[in-house]
Amino acid sequence: MSNQEQGEAITAAGLVALKAELAELEGPARQVIAARISVAREMGDLKENAEYHIAKEDQGHLETKILRLQSRLRAAVIVEVDEASDVVGFGATVTVTDVQSGKTNTWTIVGPTEADAKTGKLSSESPVAVALVGAKVGDTVKVQTPRGEREMTVDALGA
């Protein structure tokens, strides 16, 4: 079964955030663009009205983003997080140490569209997450990265 047929894995929190972003874009963001277009129209000749053309281009980008979010929402399948599990899985928060560098990171494994490295959300499709899924605290896993193979030790599960 392809990803499209089985849907797009997402956490419950990710679904809430997706719905909130869509509501913001469909409501207030659309209103702001409409007001910009209205003001620009009042400036005169539309052929040489840069403000109007910029606002219309921004409207196109906004509508494209709304369509993408609506598509993601239709395909979203909430994956329940097993908080009691003693192995790394989807939705789990895991703390790992890179054996070679000694650097420690804490990540929550989420769906690909929720991923955000800056906030510690790691895509379940990333090489690191794929290697970590199924590991227990104390296990060392090997991860193929663009810079070569790395070893990571699972230090803790949970927030």
C-alpha positions in Angstrom: 0.0 0.0 0.0 1.4 3.4 -0.9 1.6 6.4 1.5 -1.3 8.0 -0.4 -3.6 5.0 0.1 -2.9 4.6 3.8 -2.9 8.3 4.6 -0.3 10.6 6.2 0.7 9.7 9.7 0.3 12.6 12.1 0.1 13.1 15.9 -3.0 14.4 17.6 -1.1 17.6 18.4 0.0 17.9 14.8 -3.6 17.6 13.6 -4.7 20.4 16.0 -1.8 22.6 14.7 -2.7 21.8 11.1 -6.4 22.8 11.6 -5.4 26.0 13.4 -3.0 27.0 10.6 -5.7 26.3 8.0 -8.3 28.3 9.9 -5.9 31.3 10.1 -5.2 31.2 6.4 -8.8 30.7 5.4 -10.0 33.5 7.6 -7.8 36.4 8.7 -5.1 35.9 6.1 -7.6 35.9 3.2 -9.2 39.0 4.6 -5.8 40.8 4.7 -5.1 39.9 1.1 -8.6 41.0 0.0 -8.1 44.4 1.7 -4.7 44.9 0.1 -6.3 44.1 -3.4 -9.1 46.5 -2.7 -6.8 49.3 -1.7 -4.5 48.7 -4.7 -7.5 48.8 -7.1 -8.4 52.3 -5.8 -4.9 53.5 -6.9 -5.9 53.6 -10.5 -4.8 51.8 -13.7 -4.3 48.1 -12.9 -1.9 47.5 -15.8 0.9 49.5 -14.1 -0.2 49.1 -10.5 2.7 47.2 -8.8 0.8 47.0 -5.5 -2.1 45.4 -7.1 0.1 42.8 -9.0 2.0 42.0 -5.8 -1.2 41.5 -3.8 -2.6 39.3 -6.5 0.6 37.2 -6.6 0.5 36.9 -2.8 -3.2 35.8 -3.1 -2.2 33.1 -5.4 0.5 31.9 -3.0 -1.9 31.9 -0.1 -4.6 29.9 -2.1 -1.9 27.4 -3.1 -0.9 27.0 0.5 -4.5 26.6 1.6 -5.0 23.9 -1.0 -1.9 22.0 0.2 -3.0 22.2 3.8 -6.6 21.0 2.9 -5.0 18.1 1.0 -2.8 17.2 4.1 -5.9 17.4 6.3 -7.9 15.0 4.1 -5.0 12.5 4.1 -4.2 12.9 7.8 -4.4 9.7 9.9 -3.8 10.2 13.6 -1.4 7.6 15.0 -1.9 7.0 18.6 1.2 7.3 20.8 1.9 4.5 23.2 3.2 6.4 26.2 3.8 3.2 28.2 6.0 1.6 25.5 9.6 0.8 26.4 10.7 1.0 22.7 11.1 4.0 20.4 8.0 4.4 18.2 6.0 7.0 16.3 5.2 10.0 18.6 7.8 9.0 21.2 10.2 11.5 22.6 13.7 10.0 22.7 17.0 11.3 24.0 20.0 10.0 22.2 23.8 10.5 22.4 25.9 10.5 19.3 28.7 8.0 20.3 31.4 9.7 18.1 30.8 13.3 19.0 29.2 12.9 22.5 26.4 15.3 21.5 23.0 14.6 23.1 19.7 15.4 21.3 16.1 15.0 22.3 13.6 14.4 19.5 10.0 13.6 19.1 9.3 11.3 16.2 6.4 12.8 14.1 4.9 12.6 10.7 7.0 14.0 7.8 4.8 17.1 7.5 5.1 17.9 11.2 8.9 17.7 11.2 10.8 20.7 12.4 14.4 20.2 13.5 14.5 23.6 15.3 11.8 22.5 17.7 13.0 18.9 18.1 10.5 17.2 15.8 12.1 14.5 13.7 10.4 13.0 10.7 9.5 9.4 11.1 10.9 8.9 7.6 14.4 10.3 8.4 17.3 7.9 8.6 17.8 8.7 12.3 14.1 8.0 13.2 14.1 4.8 11.0 17.2 3.5 12.9 15.7 4.4 16.3 12.3 2.9 15.9 12.1 -0.3 17.9 15.2 0.5 20.0 15.1 0.5 23.8 16.9 2.6 26.4 20.6 1.5 26.4 20.5 0.3 22.8 23.0 1.6 20.3 21.8 2.0 16.7 23.7 2.6 13.5 22.5 5.4 11.3 23.5 6.0 7.7 23.9 9.8 7.3 25.3 11.9 4.4 28.5 12.2 6.4 28.8 8.4 6.9 27.7 5.9 9.5 27.0 7.2 13.0 26.2 5.3 16.2 23.6 6.7 18.6 22.8 5.4 22.1 19.2 5.7 23.4 19.5 7.4 26.7 15.9 8.0 27.6 12.3 7.7 26.5 9.6 10.2 27.3 9.6 14.0 27.7 
